[in-house]
């Protein structure tokens, strides 16, 4: 079993290593018949059906929201060569805010850079579907890009704040490309037609009997990771089911039909399928994937052949598309907005906005040792109001601004604006460039006088980001690195996945997190599935998924510890803030006691004697230190998560250190397995997953929002870069984190120099030169 997991972890990666291309074909069963590309065809090409087939966009619903007066989104879909040649129809389903003025609001649509149509934005009461015919000349085999640009204005309000009330939401379930012809079953493009459920997620259902769900999960883990990477969708949800539901998504059958552990349905499907990997369109967005082999090694080898054969164009094309959509900072360099697909166009509204995604390395160490330089090239129109300014926000926090007010307009060429590295975290960071562009005549709010032909701002596409050399030192706990690039799991040859009990819901939750980590790492992870709790001699990184949180936790002073992990000797350094600030399942007594104590202290504060002068000084220094610390780390008082009662918490995720083994345990827990499944869905929702940071987080039961908490301290992985430059940057970053130490060293040096002068001058005397 373990050999399959280890082999499957090397099945697919975007580098497509040569070692995988030389997989051992002798392990294939004798009845396996494949084509020259290495994939088995379930039906001949002549059996192609003529029904219309929709290919959804890869992006999740959270990436399809257009906000403000002028916003752009780029969506992608995959087409087979025959589909691109015969073209089809582009379907856009959308709804918009009621505050959007219907007159003049439009959604411009282009395909691969060529304009296709402009749709009116007039659907505040529900979803409206618009179909646009696309000519074959605009399409290409493989990956295609759709650019949507929404221009919309407020019905009654002309203030800058009202701009944030404007939005248009594209429906991820009903939007996509309607091909005029179906590709044959067995073509990899069939996989890309898998639809989404009504909840907006892409379900990957592993079909098999519940009695053997543990063995099924072990065998399926490398396969579902590979399918997740092929699909490229980050809204994937893994479900273990006994039978196909017929809903949109992917039904996965794998194994040997002669196996005794297979159900009747699975045995029938496997018996009817050819050996190896076969794909079949079941209609209505449902896709069946069958991976048949006489042994686990044969199943794994068939998957290797498929990835290195027909699926290779999907993987390589997706990698090239990703490289042009985000800024990677692994190496110093310059990236222009034009390199990310941005085009310069005059802007006539009140609030200009464009966003870029910046991916920091998993071992990036933030600090004030350098900054990212935004090289701004832009122009402003005359007669802007004095409040005009450019704002740069990183992860929804303003980090810098630049005045744009100039009575006669201004032209900026390569203007450097520094973005402090402390505002960034490992993984995906969202950088928003906003220009507030008020005019005096905005105060009259005459909607009929709006002139779209009179622009206010122009951001040139040669605006660039200069990335400096970064300090590299992996630290734990850090959920941002965990979500961004699956750190530290991507640093190990293998990882352990512990599930407290084998049940479809528990194993589905663990598999969902594993596939999300594979997408973050951009390659499969070698995962060993284990039942029960980890032991104290664990020497690898581990993912622990448990249900029954009220039985699994105990209070130890200020720290919340998991009972089985505490007994095993795991370090609980990261979980103190959970008890104090958040509240978790199982901490009823401690949390209620803490709340009662705080209420008592507040009500009796007036009866206490006046504090001493020393106490006042110490309290003042502590408040000052806290304030400076929040300022340095771009935190506000409002960022401190409030206390939650245990019944308000649906699920929690936290990282703890594994003692001297330099590994970590990431634990996801909930009170029941139903809560666990719902909590994992909330945690892995794409927009929530990108907000994970700190040492722990919880999912609120009321609105399924994710609340994070910073750890009280960090531990560090062994340095992989021991160069002088990296050590210098790390020293500067550490001193910026511990500014009191820095100030103390400066005072010590000054004092030492003063003492030295006081010692030397009286003994040497003063010499007068004549």
Secondary structure, DSSP 4 states (H G I P E B T S, - for coil): -HHHHHHHHTS-BTT--HHHHT--GGGS-TT----TTS---SS-GGG---S-EEEE-SS-GGGSEEESSEEEEEEEEEE-HHHHHH-EEEEEEEEE-TTB-STT-EEEEEETTEEEEEEE---TTS-EEEEEEE-GGG--SEEEEEEEEEE--BSS--SSGGGGG-EEEE-TTT-EEEESSPPPTT-GGGGGG----TTS-EEEEEES-GGGHHHHHHHHHHHHHHHHHHH--S-EEEEEESS----SEEEEEEE-TT-TTS-HHHHHHHHHSPSEEEEEEEETTEEEEEEE-SSHHHHHHHHHHHHHTTTHHHHHHHHHHHHTTEEE-SS-EEEEGGGGT-----B-SSEEEEEEEEEE-TTB---TT-EEEEEEEEEE-TTB-TT-EEEEEETTEEEEEEE---TT-EEEEEEEEEEEGGG--SEEEEEEEEEE--BGGGGG--GGG--TTS--EEE-TT-EEEE-PPPB--EES-HHHHHHH-TTGGGSS-EEEEESS--HHHHHHHHHHHHHHHHHHTB---EEEEES---TT--S-EEEEEE-HHHHEEEETTEEEEHHHHHHT---TT-HHIIIII--TT-HHHHHHHHHHHHHHHHTGGGSPPPPHHHHHHHHHHHHHHHHHHHHTT--GGGSPPP--GGGEEEEEEEEE-GGG--EEEEEEESSHHHHHHHHHHHHSHHHHTT--SSEEEEETTT--EEEE--S--EEPPPS---HHHHHHHHHHHHHHTHHHHHHHHHHHHHHHHHHHHHHHHHH------
